[in-house]
Amino acid sequence: MDPNKELIAGNIIPQCQKCNRGDRNRWVYDERGRVIKLAKPNFVKNFDKEVRYKIYQILYKEFEGKNPNK
């Protein structure tokens, strides 16, 4: 369910090899197997430029244009 945590009972979702390969530990799931967040934010770098720009616009608005390094 959360690839950032240990593989123990309660933190796994059985998947076929084909489905698991596509996920590649990119997502965190809830108890029903629904995606609830990204496991690693750097995964966003793999998205195409248009999608990254839309994410940027959403976050810019949400954080009111504040510099994340301050």
Order of alpha helices (4+ residues) and beta strands (2+ residues): alpha-beta-beta-alpha
